């Protein structure tokens, strides 16, 4: 069997890429719309021993200084671990 070689022009490539991108973005949009209809009452009960949190989660205001310090400490710890020191 021999394979036929097809030449793909720049215009054809861009057309196919655009169609693929459009299809993927539409699929992602439909997936989000499908999940938007989830209701806590319609979700199956959790197994024994697992607590299902309220939806939406409670918002807790963060202290910007404490958050910045935690981020800095985590970054430094990762750098320190990566360098093996």
Number of C-alpha atoms within 10 A of each C-alpha: 3 4 5 6 6 6 7 9 9 9 9 11 11 12 12 12 12 12 12 12 12 12 12 12 12 12 12 12 11 12 11 11 11 10 9 9 9 10 9 13 7 8 8 7 11 9 8 6 6 8 9 10 9 8 8 7 7 8 6 6 6 8 8 9 9 10 11 11 11 12 12 12 12 12 12 12 13 12 12 11 10 9 8 7 7
